[in-house]
Amino acid sequence: MTNKQKLRQIEDYLIIDRLRFENPWWVSGKVEEDYSILQPRKYFDLFYPLVVEKEVKRAVVLMGPRRVGKTVMLHHTIQFLLEYKYDLHKICFINIENPIYNNLGLEKLFKLAMSASGIASPDGWFVFFDEIQYLKDWEIHLKVLTDSYPNTKFTVSGSAAAALKLKSSESGAGRFTDFMLPPLTFHEYIYLKGLEHLMRPSNIDWHGNVQKFFTTINTGELNNHFLNYINFGGYPEVISSKSIQSNPGRYIKNDIIDKVLLRDLPTIYGIQDVQELNSFFTTLAYNSGNEVSLESLSSSSGVGKNQLKKYLEYLEAAFLIKTVHRIDDNAKKFQRATFYKIYLTNPSLRSALFFPLQATDDVMGGMVETAIYSQWMHRDWFQPWYARWTQGKKHGEVDMVGLDVKKFKPIWALEIKWSNRYYDKPKELESLIWFCRKNNLNTAMVTTIDKEGVTELEGVRLQYIPSSVYAYVVGANTIERKRN
């Protein structure tokens, strides 16, 4: 190939022009209105201190599923930095997904950003690289930057959560701080919709201890929003857009599910049969909350058990599903974990694949259970369990059990219902009563549609709470625990 036939490389001045376009605050002193008008997520208060912390020489890795608001959170961070009078010319945002940055290392981009901003010193900068997974060996680049420029704070974000977590752990030990941004909790949904007036702080007597709780001034209205949350509420962009809600399949399925299943996971794990994985995930979504086994999944899907194990690992790493393991009525783990439950990490994934639910649909109970489990999944220190047992003719199940990590003993039990039936007929909760009495629990909780109250049966105090209120409480208390 002659010199005349060689492809021309993108020249630096074009990249510099693009960097100036992506960083309008260098001129205006503020972020674009598209970002500034949006309410920050509740997780922002946990994320921002990590970015401004400069005593510890670490980069921050913001990871999470697609469309949960990572780019918006980065711009909210920049907005706060500007408000707190940090040097606006030393705040830089670079979207690695842009093809103009192809094959450019992070250090090269940082140097071009200094040229674009007109600042020669590399000290005191805040540099944000968005969609970092599009740069090969990004973790090596970032580690070198962190070591080479100790007086600059680097923050990266990416949607391929599985790959980011793996590479960050392997290469960034002692250099990176990981921050997982999950889908919206119901608590955040209510906050972002400006509906906090529906909730009132309260207390609850829980195992002899008074604990912080909430109640609602209008259960019917809260339930309407809870249904909307189940159908659409995991993504900030969706909850305020009627056009997206009218066709969630086009947005959530095409832009979120398909990109993960068809692009992210095959790229990360070298998956060959993408259609098979897609079909398997659709089956899991349809049966969210049901007990399954590898044998039953293999039989229904026609996929070998070893391959199914890999698919489950992939989907859980991508934060699409959560596997919940089983204990018996003595709170003992099974020696061979052949049965478990699979939950979607975000209930609105189901409506995108199939159709939005009505409150009276038969599958609503399973999706309420999925929604409540998804609130607990935000607690990285908590491992949920469910209890199921068969002893002769005696069999039963409890939907969720909290275990003492050290003693592996039950400390609370929860039955998740989208029904008021058990408020009027508590004797039908015989499995819950049996489990509580066998494990010396004198209190248990039962969710309902809209009934609240307390009753006692066979020495067990049953606390009834509307499912929507309970989901809100778990999300609110999770954020509170993380702050402390």
N, C-alpha and C positions, 0 to 999 in steps of 0.2 A: 504494500500500500504506500503510495506516495504521500508527501506532505500535504498536497492539495486535497487528498482524499480523506485525511484524518478528520474525525469529528471534533468540532470545537468544544472546549470545556466552558462551562458557565463561568463568566468572569466575576471577580470579587466585587466589582462595583454593583452588579446586579443583586448579589446576595446582601450587600450593605443596604441597598434600596429596600429590599424586602424586610430586613431587620428594622429599619426605620418605620416601615408601614405597620409592623406587628407591635411596635412599642410607641404608640401615639403620645403617651405621657411625657416622653422626652421633650415634646413641644407644648402640649396642652396642660400638662401637670395632673391629668386625671385619666382613669380607665374609660373605655367606651361605655356608653349609656346602656347598651344591651346587657352588660354585666352589673353595672352599678345599681340599676333599678331592682335587681333581684335580691330577695332576702337570703342572707347566708344560712347555710344549714347549721343545725345545732352542733355538728361535729367540727365546725370551723373554730370554735373556742378551744378545742383540743389540739387542732392542727397548727394554728398560727404560732403558739409559743415554740414549737419545734423549729419553725423556720427562722425565727429571730434569735434563737439560742446560738451564741457564737463561742461560748466557753468550751463546749464540747465540739471538737473538730469532726463533725459528721455531716454527710449529705442526707437529705430526707427523700425517701422513696414513697410517693403517694400512689397506692394501687387500689384497684377495685374493678367491679364489673363495668361494662359499657354503660354510658348514659346516666350515671348516678351523680354527676356534677363535679367531676375532678377538675376540668378546665375552668369551670366557674369558680371553684374554690381557689384555684391559683390566682385568678383575677381579683377575687375578693381580698386575698392576701396582699396583692400589689396595691389595691386600693387602701388598705390599712397602713401599709408602709408609707404611702404618699401622705396620708392624713397625719401620720406621726413624724413627718418631716425628714424622712430618710432621703438621701440624695437621689432625685428622680432620674438622673443620668446614669446611675449605677444600679438600676433595676431593669432587668432584661428578661423578656419572654420569647422563647423560640419553639415553634411547633415543628418537631422533627418529622412529622408526617408529610410536610410539604416537600414535593419532589425536588425543589431547588436545592435542598440540603443533602441530597443523596450522596453517600460515600464521604461526607465530611465528618471528621472527628469532632468530639465535643470541645477540645482545646482550640481547634481551628475556628470553630463557631464563636467561642468566647473571645478570641482575639479579633475576629471580624466585628463582633458586637462592640468591643472597645473602640474600634475605628469608627463604626457607625454612630456611636454616642459622642465621640470626641473626647473620651477620657482615656488617658494613657496608662494610669495606674491600675493594676489588677486587684488592689486591695479594697475591701469594704463593699463589694458588690453583692447583690442578691440575683442569682441567675436561675431561671425556671426553664427546664426542658420538658415540653409536653409530648405525649405519645412516644416515649423513649424506646419502646419495643421495636420501632422501625429502624433503629440503628443496631447493626450487628455488633456483638460484643460490647454493648453499652456499659455493662457493669465494670469492664476493665477500663474503659474510657473514664468513667465516673470516679473510679478509685484513684486513677492517676491525677485527675483534676483536684480531688479532695486533698491529696498529699502535696500536690504542687502549689496550690493556692490556699493555704490554711486560713487566710484572712478574708476569704470569700465564701458565702454560703450558697451551696448548690442544692436545688430541689428538682426532682424529676417526677413525672407521672406517667402512668401507662395503664391500658385497659386489659392487656393480656396478663391478668392477675397471676395465673398459674406460673407463667414463665418468669415474671418479675420476682415473685416470692422465692422461686427456686434459685435464680441467679443472684438475688440479693443476699440470700442466706449463705450461698457457697463462696461468693467473691467479696461480699461487703461486710464480713464479720469485723466488727470494731470500727467500720468506716461508714456504714449506712444505718439510718433509723427508719424502719418500715412503719407505714401508717395505712391501715386498710379502711377505705371508705365504702361501707355497704349500701345496699338500697335503703330507701327511706323507711324509718319506723312509722307506725301509726301516730305516735307522738309528734314526730317531725312533720308529718302530713298535716295534722291539725294546726301546728304552728305556722307552717308556710301558707296555709289557706286562710290564716287570720281568724281561726275559730276557737282560740283558747278560752273565750268567754263561756264556752259550753262546759268547761271543766272547773271543778272546785277542789282545792286541797282538802284532804280529810285524813283520818287515822284509822287503823284497823288493828284489832287484837289478834295477833298471829302467834300461836303457841305460847301465849302468856306474855308476849312482848308487844308493846304498842309500836306500830311501824307506819311510815309515811305512805299514804295512799291517795286516791282521787275518787271523786264521784262526779256525776254529770247533772246539769240542770234540765236536760232534755234528752232522754234516752232514745226516743224515736229519731230525732235529728242526727244524733251521734251515730246511730245504726245506719242511717242513710249514707253518711260519710264513710263508715266502716265498709259498707258494701262497695262504695266507689273506690276505696283504697284497695280492697281485694281485687277488683277488676283492673284498676289503672294506677294505683298509688305508689308503686315502688320507685318511680322515676320522676324527678322534679319537673322535667319538661312536659310530662304528660298531664300532671294534675291540674294545670292551668290552661290546657288546650282542648277545646271542644272538638276541633277538627281531628286531632290525633285520637281522641277517645271514640270518635265515630268510626274509626278504622284502625284499631290497635294492632291488628295483624300486620299492616303495612309498615308501621313504625317499629313496634317492639320486636316482632318476628324478623322482619327483614334487616333492620338496622342493629339489632342486639343479638337475638338468638342465632340467626344465620351467620353473622360475622364471626361469632365465637365458634360455632360448630363447623362452619365451612372454611374458615380462614385461620383463626387463632390456634385452635387445638391441632388441626392437621400440621400446621407449621411447627408447632412446639414439639409434638410427640410423633410426628411422621405417620399419622393415621392414614391407612390406605383406603378403606371403605367408608367414605364420609356419609354416604346415604344410609348405611347400616347404623352408624352412630346417631344420625338425625332421627331415624325411625325409633331407635331405642330410647332416646331422650323424650320423644313425643309420648311413648308408652308410659314412661315414668311420670311425666307431667300429668297425664290423664288419671294416673293412680296415686297421686301425691297423698301421703298419709296412710296408705295401705301397707300391711305387712307383706313382705315378699321374701323369697329365697332365691339363691342362684339357680336352683333346680327349676323353680317355677318360671323365672325370667328366661332361662335358657329354653325351656319347653315352649313358651309362648312366642319367643322371638326367633328361635332357630339358630341362635348364636351360641358358640361354645362358652362354657363357664369361665375358662381362663381369659378369653377375650372380654367377656362381660365384666370381670374384675378390673381389667384395664380401663374399660369405658367408665365404670363407676369412679375410679380414681381420677380420670381426666375431668369428668363433669363436676366432681367435688372440688378439684383444684381450680376449676374455672368459676367457682362460686355460683353454680347453677343449681346444685342439689346439696343436701346434707343427709348423711346416713346416721340414723339413730339406732342404738343397740338396745338389746332386750335383757331384762332381768326377770327372775321368777318371783313368786309371792314371798320368798324369804330374802329378797333383794340380792340374790346370788347371780353372778354372771354365768352364762352357759359355757361349758368347756369348749364347745364348737359353736361359733356364732353363725349358725346356718340360717337364722331368720332375723330380719331387721326391717325397719321402716325407712322409706325414702321420702324426703320432703323437698319441695321446691324452696329455694332460699327467698323467693319473692313470689307471692301468690298471683300477681298480675301476669306472670309468664304463661299461666294456663289460659287466661282469657285471650291472650294474643294468639295462642295456637288453636284454640277452639272458638269460643264465643263468650261474651260477658255474661256473668251469672245474675239471676234474680234471687231475691232473699228466700223465696220458697222452693228453689230448685233442690232436687234430692242430693246433689253433690255439695251443697252449701256447707254441710257439717264438716266434710273433709277439708274444704278450703278455709273454713274458720280455724280448724286445727292447724292447717299449714300456716295461716297468718300469725297465729299465736306462737308457733314454733319459730317462725322467722324473726319475731321480736327477740326471743331468747338467744338466737344465733349471733346477735351483736355482742354477746358477752364471751370474749375469747377465753375467759377463765372458767367458763361453765360448760359442763358436758351433760346435755339432757339424756334421759333414759325413759323407756316405757316398760311397764311390767305386763307380762303375759304368762299364764301358767295353765297346766292341765295335770290334774291328779285324780285318776280314776274318772268319776263322773263330775268331779269338781273342776271347773275352769273359770277363768276370768281375765280381765284386763284393766289396767289403769293407764290413762293416756300419757301422763308425764309425771316423772318422779325426780326429785332433787336428792342427790346423795352427798353425804359428807365425804370429802375427798380423801381424808386420812383414814377414817374408820369404815368407809364404804357402807354406811348405814343410812336409811332414808331419813331425811329431815323435813320433807313435805311431799304432799301428793296432790295432783290436780286432775280433775275430770273435765274435759272440754266438750261442751254441748252447745248446739245451736237449737235449743228447745227449752221451753219452760216446764216440760213434763216432770222433770225430776225435782223441781221445786215443790210441786204438789204431791209427788209420789216418791219421797226419798228412799223408801224401802227397796225400790228398784235399783238403787246404787249398791247392790250387795257386794259386787267385786271390790269397789272402793272401800266399803266398810270392812270387808274381810282383810284386805291388805293393810289398812290402818291398824286394826286390832292386832294383827299378827306382828306388826313392826313397831308397836307401842307409840303410834301417832294418835294424839287426841284431837287433832284438827285437820281438816282437809278442805279444799276449795273446789267449787263446781261452777262452771260458767253457764250462763243462760242467754236467752234473747234479751229480756228486759227486766227480769225479776231480781230483786235484791232481798237479802234477809239471812237469818241464821236459824238453824234447827239442830237438834241433837238426836242421834240415833245410836243405840247400843254403846253409849259412852264416847261417841265420836261427834265432835262439833262440826257441822257442815256450813261453810260460808258460801252463800250464793252471790255471784257477781255477773253483771252483763258482760258478754264476751268482748264487746267493743271497749268497755271501761278497762277490763283486764289488760287488753292489748296496749292501750294507752299507758297504763301504769308501768308495765314492763319496760317500754321504751323510755319513759321519763326517768325511771329509777336507774336504768342502764347508763344514761348520759350523766346522771348525778354521781353514780359510782365511779365512772371513768374520770370525772373531774377531780374526785377526791383520791 
